[in-house]
């Protein structure tokens, strides 16, 4: 096969309306839509697709500004591309890891299309045929039609049961940090009662003080917990907390690069590293990190940062190749409105259709533009 060369880059912002805006510790999420930027890298008839967090014109400008670095480059030479765009010195001045992730996704897509291979085959081959996912339960505001609200305990339980009934989830994540800790503790315990035998995890997005995290951890120690996720801020907060509670602590905020991973190994704070294919700068970096975690007996799982279909595909292929995938992956954000959403529209489904997504369902990326 003749060497391939990148001939252009195009960035497009896509918007997918959500069923209802979510309440999270950082604030209201998805009032009317969830915008993310997709990337096309055309190469002699092949177009690879990537994805990164939304940002509209700013995100588009950031990705197109990298065009001089990319033109004429071999999409197979991903390590050279990493050093060109996001070497350690460059990232001191402009954090390009999420940009690099989107470009890596697109290059892997091109490689798979050129070789007629699934991405997992390029990453060492799949070790499982299906990747387990946990439901992602948010407190939610009502939408513009005053439906979809999840605030009261009975609303939360009805929402959780509906997700389980529709998708078959057997693990569930409550996204907290919205209401007072005592109220969310009562909600979490109610979920455990309503979903007997299922596994649970709680994530307040680092909103709890150390004292609140200790009380909350002690209040759920008798439940069937996967882990306590980012209860308070940073490595030092987790190190203090683990002295008082007896359950695994997990993070997707305090360990998102190799220096932080080394610090966590040297002086243990977290037991489980939630690998995010955008935060770490791509699938390949996540695989490297998972290898380090395997060596030092840290658990791993795949983290959701509110992706659409392209990043979801990266999560699936990552989950397929990791030998030490310890926990079910996070499911993406709540479903989009049915009247706005069809499975064939760009860029790909926002909603998970199976609680264990079969790898064979993932096909090469394609987008049908409308209008």
DRENRO-490308 format. One line per field, with one value per residue (C-alpha): residue number from 1; residue in three letters; z, x, y. Coordinates in Angstrom, 1 decimal. Last residue first. Layout:
<pts>
seq	[NUM:...]
type	[ALA:...]
pz	[Z:...]
px	[X:...]
py	[Y:...]
</pts>
This chain:
<pts>
seq	[371:370:369:368:367:366:365:364:363:362:361:360:359:358:357:356:355:354:353:352:351:350:349:348:347:346:345:344:343:342:341:340:339:338:337:336:335:334:333:332:331:330:329:328:327:326:325:324:323:322:321:320:319:318:317:316:315:314:313:312:311:310:309:308:307:306:305:304:303:302:301:300:299:298:297:296:295:294:293:292:291:290:289:288:287:286:285:284:283:282:281:280:279:278:277:276:275:274:273:272:271:270:269:268:267:266:265:264:263:262:261:260:259:258:257:256:255:254:253:252:251:250:249:248:247:246:245:244:243:242:241:240:239:238:237:236:235:234:233:232:231:230:229:228:227:226:225:224:223:222:221:220:219:218:217:216:215:214:213:212:211:210:209:208:207:206:205:204:203:202:201:200:199:198:197:196:195:194:193:192:191:190:189:188:187:186:185:184:183:182:181:180:179:178:177:176:175:174:173:172:171:170:169:168:167:166:165:164:163:162:161:160:159:158:157:156:155:154:153:152:151:150:149:148:147:146:145:144:143:142:141:140:139:138:137:136:135:134:133:132:131:130:129:128:127:126:125:124:123:122:121:120:119:118:117:116:115:114:113:112:111:110:109:108:107:106:105:104:103:102:101:100:99:98:97:96:95:94:93:92:91:90:89:88:87:86:85:84:83:82:81:80:79:78:77:76:75:74:73:72:71:70:69:68:67:66:65:64:63:62:61:60:59:58:57:56:55:54:53:52:51:50:49:48:47:46:45:44:43:42:41:40:39:38:37:36:35:34:33:32:31:30:29:28:27:26:25:24:23:22:21:20:19:18:17:16:15:14:13:12:11:10:9:8:7:6:5:4:3:2:1]
type	[UNK:UNK:UNK:UNK:UNK:UNK:UNK:UNK:UNK:UNK:UNK:UNK:UNK:UNK:UNK:UNK:UNK:UNK:UNK:UNK:UNK:UNK:UNK:UNK:UNK:UNK:UNK:UNK:UNK:UNK:UNK:UNK:UNK:UNK:UNK:UNK:UNK:UNK:UNK:UNK:UNK:UNK:UNK:UNK:UNK:UNK:UNK:UNK:UNK:UNK:UNK:UNK:UNK:UNK:UNK:UNK:UNK:UNK:UNK:UNK:UNK:UNK:UNK:UNK:UNK:UNK:UNK:UNK:UNK:UNK:UNK:UNK:UNK:UNK:UNK:UNK:UNK:UNK:UNK:UNK:UNK:UNK:UNK:UNK:UNK:UNK:UNK:UNK:UNK:UNK:UNK:UNK:UNK:UNK:UNK:UNK:UNK:UNK:UNK:UNK:UNK:UNK:UNK:UNK:UNK:UNK:UNK:UNK:UNK:UNK:UNK:UNK:UNK:UNK:UNK:UNK:UNK:UNK:UNK:UNK:UNK:UNK:UNK:UNK:UNK:UNK:UNK:UNK:UNK:UNK:UNK:UNK:UNK:UNK:UNK:UNK:UNK:UNK:UNK:UNK:UNK:UNK:UNK:UNK:UNK:UNK:UNK:UNK:UNK:UNK:UNK:UNK:UNK:UNK:UNK:UNK:UNK:UNK:UNK:UNK:UNK:UNK:UNK:UNK:UNK:UNK:UNK:UNK:UNK:UNK:UNK:UNK:UNK:UNK:UNK:UNK:UNK:UNK:UNK:UNK:UNK:UNK:UNK:UNK:UNK:UNK:UNK:UNK:UNK:UNK:UNK:UNK:UNK:UNK:UNK:UNK:UNK:UNK:UNK:UNK:UNK:UNK:UNK:UNK:UNK:UNK:UNK:UNK:UNK:UNK:UNK:UNK:UNK:UNK:UNK:UNK:UNK:UNK:UNK:UNK:UNK:UNK:UNK:UNK:UNK:UNK:UNK:UNK:UNK:UNK:UNK:UNK:UNK:UNK:UNK:UNK:UNK:UNK:UNK:UNK:UNK:UNK:UNK:UNK:UNK:UNK:UNK:UNK:UNK:UNK:UNK:UNK:UNK:UNK:UNK:UNK:UNK:UNK:UNK:UNK:UNK:UNK:UNK:UNK:UNK:UNK:UNK:UNK:UNK:UNK:UNK:UNK:UNK:UNK:UNK:UNK:UNK:UNK:UNK:UNK:UNK:UNK:UNK:UNK:UNK:UNK:UNK:UNK:UNK:UNK:UNK:UNK:UNK:UNK:UNK:UNK:UNK:UNK:UNK:UNK:UNK:UNK:UNK:UNK:UNK:UNK:UNK:UNK:UNK:UNK:UNK:UNK:UNK:UNK:UNK:UNK:UNK:UNK:UNK:UNK:UNK:UNK:UNK:UNK:UNK:UNK:UNK:UNK:UNK:UNK:UNK:UNK:UNK:UNK:UNK:UNK:UNK:UNK:UNK:UNK:UNK:UNK:UNK:UNK:UNK:UNK:UNK:UNK:UNK:UNK:UNK:UNK:UNK:UNK:UNK:UNK:UNK:UNK:UNK:UNK:UNK:UNK:UNK:UNK:UNK:UNK:UNK:UNK:UNK:UNK:UNK]
pz	[4.4:6.1:6.2:6.3:8.5:8.3:10.7:10.0:11.8:15.4:15.8:16.1:19.4:21.1:23.5:26.9:28.4:24.8:22.9:24.4:23.6:21.8:18.5:15.7:14.0:12.3:11.7:11.1:14.6:14.4:16.8:16.8:17.5:19.8:22.1:23.0:25.5:28.8:28.7:27.9:29.8:32.1:31.6:33.7:36.0:36.1:32.5:33.1:29.7:27.9:24.2:24.0:26.5:24.3:21.2:23.0:24.4:21.0:19.5:22.2:21.1:17.6:18.7:20.9:24.2:27.5:29.4:29.9:31.7:30.9:33.9:35.6:38.8:40.2:40.8:40.2:36.9:35.7:36.4:34.3:31.4:31.8:31.4:28.1:26.8:27.8:25.9:22.8:23.0:22.8:24.7:28.3:28.8:25.5:25.8:29.4:31.7:35.1:37.4:40.4:43.8:44.4:47.0:47.1:47.6:44.9:42.8:42.9:42.2:39.2:37.9:38.3:36.2:33.7:33.0:34.0:37.7:39.8:37.6:36.5:39.9:41.9:45.6:46.6:49.9:53.6:54.9:57.4:56.3:52.7:53.1:53.9:50.8:48.7:49.8:49.0:45.5:44.6:45.5:47.4:46.5:43.2:42.7:45.6:44.2:42.9:45.8:46.9:50.1:53.7:53.4:52.2:55.3:56.2:52.8:53.2:56.6:55.4:52.3:54.3:56.6:53.6:52.0:49.2:45.7:44.1:41.2:43.5:41.9:43.4:42.3:42.5:41.7:41.2:43.6:44.7:42.5:44.5:47.9:46.4:44.7:48.1:49.6:46.9:47.4:51.2:50.6:48.1:50.8:53.4:50.9:50.2:46.6:43.4:44.0:42.6:39.5:40.5:38.7:38.1:37.4:36.3:33.2:31.1:28.5:28.7:32.1:33.7:32.3:33.4:36.9:37.3:36.1:38.4:41.3:40.7:40.3:43.6:45.3:44.2:41.7:38.3:35.9:32.4:31.6:31.9:28.1:28.1:29.8:33.5:35.4:35.9:38.7:36.7:36.5:34.3:33.7:33.8:30.6:29.9:26.8:24.5:22.3:24.6:24.3:21.1:19.1:19.7:19.0:15.2:15.6:18.0:15.2:13.0:9.8:6.1:5.8:4.5:6.5:9.7:9.1:8.3:11.5:13.5:12.0:12.9:16.5:16.8:15.6:18.2:20.9:19.8:20.2:23.6:24.6:23.2:26.4:25.2:26.9:29.0:26.4:24.1:26.5:27.1:23.3:22.2:18.5:16.8:19.6:19.2:15.4:15.6:17.8:15.4:12.3:10.6:9.5:7.5:7.5:4.3:6.0:9.7:11.4:9.0:9.7:13.5:13.4:12.1:15.4:17.6:15.2:15.3:19.1:19.4:16.8:18.8:22.0:22.3:23.6:21.1:18.2:15.4:11.9:9.2:5.5:2.8:-0.9:-1.1:2.5:4.1:7.8:9.2:12.7:14.9:17.4:20.2:21.2:23.6:23.4:25.0:28.5:28.2:31.6:34.5:36.9:37.8:40.4:38.0:37.1:33.7:31.0:29.7:26.7:25.1:21.8:19.7:18.2:15.8:15.4:12.2:11.9:8.6:8.1:4.8:2.7:5.2:3.4:2.8:2.0:-0.9:0.0]
px	[-29.6:-28.5:-25.0:-24.8:-21.8:-19.7:-17.5:-16.4:-18.7:-19.2:-21.9:-19.3:-18.1:-21.4:-22.6:-23.6:-26.3:-27.7:-29.1:-26.8:-28.1:-26.2:-26.4:-24.0:-22.7:-24.8:-28.3:-28.7:-30.0:-32.7:-33.0:-35.0:-38.5:-37.0:-35.5:-31.9:-31.3:-29.5:-25.7:-23.3:-23.0:-20.0:-18.1:-18.6:-15.8:-12.4:-11.2:-7.8:-7.2:-8.1:-8.7:-12.5:-12.9:-10.7:-12.7:-16.0:-14.7:-13.5:-16.9:-18.5:-16.1:-17.6:-21.2:-21.7:-19.8:-20.7:-17.5:-17.9:-15.1:-13.8:-12.9:-9.6:-8.5:-5.1:-2.9:0.5:1.3:-2.2:-2.4:0.7:-0.8:-4.1:-2.1:-0.5:-4.0:-5.4:-2.5:-3.4:-7.1:-6.5:-5.3:-5.8:-8.8:-10.4:-10.2:-11.3:-9.8:-11.4:-8.5:-9.6:-7.8:-7.2:-4.9:-1.8:1.5:3.9:1.2:-0.9:2.1:2.9:-0.6:-0.4:2.8:1.2:-1.9:-5.5:-5.4:-7.2:-10.2:-11.4:-11.2:-12.1:-12.0:-12.5:-14.2:-13.3:-13.7:-11.7:-8.0:-9.2:-10.5:-7.0:-5.5:-8.5:-8.2:-4.5:-5.0:-7.5:-11.0:-13.6:-15.9:-14.3:-16.0:-16.9:-16.6:-18.5:-20.8:-23.2:-24.3:-23.2:-20.5:-23.1:-23.4:-19.7:-18.8:-21.3:-20.0:-16.4:-17.2:-19.0:-15.9:-13.5:-15.7:-18.0:-18.2:-15.5:-17.8:-20.5:-20.1:-21.8:-21.5:-23.9:-24.1:-27.4:-28.6:-31.7:-32.5:-35.2:-33.4:-30.1:-31.7:-33.3:-29.8:-28.6:-31.6:-31.0:-27.3:-28.3:-30.5:-27.7:-25.2:-27.2:-28.3:-26.3:-23.0:-24.5:-24.3:-25.7:-24.1:-25.9:-24.8:-27.2:-28.4:-31.0:-31.6:-35.3:-36.2:-33.0:-33.4:-37.0:-36.2:-33.6:-36.0:-38.8:-36.4:-35.2:-38.8:-39.8:-36.7:-37.7:-35.5:-35.8:-37.8:-38.4:-41.5:-42.3:-42.6:-39.4:-37.6:-37.9:-34.6:-32.6:-30.9:-28.7:-28.5:-25.9:-26.6:-23.6:-22.0:-20.6:-18.4:-19.1:-17.0:-14.1:-10.3:-10.2:-7.0:-3.7:-4.7:-5.0:-7.4:-9.5:-9.8:-11.7:-9.8:-10.4:-6.8:-7.5:-10.8:-9.1:-6.2:-8.6:-10.6:-7.3:-6.4:-9.8:-9.6:-6.0:-7.1:-9.9:-7.5:-4.8:-7.4:-8.3:-4.6:-3.9:-3.3:-1.6:1.5:2.7:1.3:4.1:6.8:5.3:4.8:1.2:1.1:4.3:5.1:1.7:1.9:5.2:3.5:0.6:2.6:-0.3:-1.9:1.2:1.6:1.4:-0.8:-1.0:1.2:0.0:-3.7:-3.3:-5.2:-8.2:-8.6:-8.5:-10.7:-13.4:-13.2:-13.7:-16.5:-18.5:-17.0:-18.1:-16.0:-14.0:-14.7:-12.9:-13.8:-11.5:-12.2:-10.8:-11.0:-7.3:-7.0:-9.6:-9.3:-12.8:-13.2:-16.3:-17.1:-19.5:-22.7:-25.2:-28.5:-31.3:-30.2:-27.5:-25.8:-26.8:-24.0:-20.5:-22.0:-24.5:-28.1:-29.1:-31.2:-34.0:-34.4:-31.3:-31.0:-28.0:-25.9:-23.0:-19.9:-17.9:-14.1:-12.3:-8.8:-6.9:-4.6:-3.2:-0.9:-1.2:1.9:1.3:0.0]
py	[20.6:17.4:15.9:12.1:11.1:7.9:6.1:2.5:-0.1:-0.9:-3.6:-6.4:-4.9:-5.8:-3.2:-4.6:-2.5:-2.1:0.8:3.4:6.9:9.6:7.7:8.9:12.0:12.8:11.2:7.5:6.7:9.3:12.2:15.4:13.9:11.4:14.0:13.0:10.3:10.9:11.4:8.6:5.3:4.9:1.7:-1.4:-2.3:-4.1:-3.7:-5.3:-7.0:-3.8:-4.4:-4.3:-1.5:0.8:-0.2:0.6:3.9:5.0:4.2:6.4:9.1:8.9:8.5:11.5:12.0:13.4:12.9:9.1:7.2:3.7:1.6:0.7:-1.0:-0.4:-3.4:-1.7:-3.5:-3.4:0.3:0.9:-1.1:0.8:4.0:2.8:1.8:5.2:6.9:4.9:5.8:9.5:12.6:11.5:13.8:12.7:8.9:9.1:6.4:6.1:5.1:3.0:2.6:6.3:8.0:5.8:7.5:6.4:5.0:8.1:10.3:8.1:8.4:12.2:12.3:10.0:12.1:12.3:11.2:13.8:14.3:10.9:9.3:6.2:5.4:1.7:1.1:1.1:4.6:6.7:6.6:6.6:10.1:11.6:10.2:11.2:14.8:14.7:13.4:16.1:17.4:15.4:12.5:11.8:8.5:6.1:2.6:-0.4:-0.3:-3.0:-1.2:-1.6:1.1:3.7:6.0:5.6:7.0:9.9:10.8:10.7:12.7:15.4:15.8:15.9:18.5:17.3:18.7:16.6:15.8:14.2:10.8:7.7:4.1:1.2:-2.5:-4.3:-7.0:-5.1:-2.1:-0.2:-0.6:0.5:3.5:4.5:4.4:6.8:9.1:9.2:10.0:12.7:14.3:14.2:15.5:18.7:18.8:19.1:17.2:14.1:11.9:8.5:5.7:2.4:-1.2:-4.0:-2.1:-3.9:-1.1:-0.3:-1.8:-0.6:2.9:3.0:1.8:4.5:7.2:6.0:5.9:9.5:10.8:9.0:10.6:14.1:16.0:14.4:16.6:15.1:17.2:20.9:21.5:23.6:20.7:20.0:20.0:16.9:14.9:12.6:8.8:7.3:3.6:1.3:-0.3:-3.7:-4.1:-7.0:-9.3:-9.5:-9.5:-7.4:-7.1:-5.2:-1.7:-1.9:-4.8:-2.7:-0.1:-2.5:-3.5:-2.7:-1.6:1.9:2.2:1.1:3.5:6.4:5.8:5.6:9.0:10.5:9.2:10.5:13.9:14.1:13.0:15.5:18.3:17.0:17.0:20.4:22.3:25.4:26.9:24.1:21.7:22.7:21.6:18.1:17.4:17.9:18.7:17.5:14.9:13.4:13.4:11.5:8.9:8.7:7.9:6.0:9.3:10.1:13.9:16.0:18.6:18.1:20.7:23.5:22.4:22.9:26.2:24.3:22.5:25.6:27.6:24.9:24.8:28.6:28.6:26.2:24.9:21.3:18.5:16.5:14.1:12.4:11.3:10.0:10.8:8.6:9.7:10.5:11.6:13.8:14.5:15.3:16.4:16.6:19.3:18.8:20.7:19.3:20.9:23.0:23.5:20.8:21.1:23.3:23.8:22.6:20.2:18.7:19.3:17.9:19.6:17.4:15.0:16.4:18.3:17.2:20.0:19.5:21.8:21.1:21.1:20.4:19.2:18.8:16.7:14.1:11.7:8.0:5.8:3.4:0.0]
</pts>
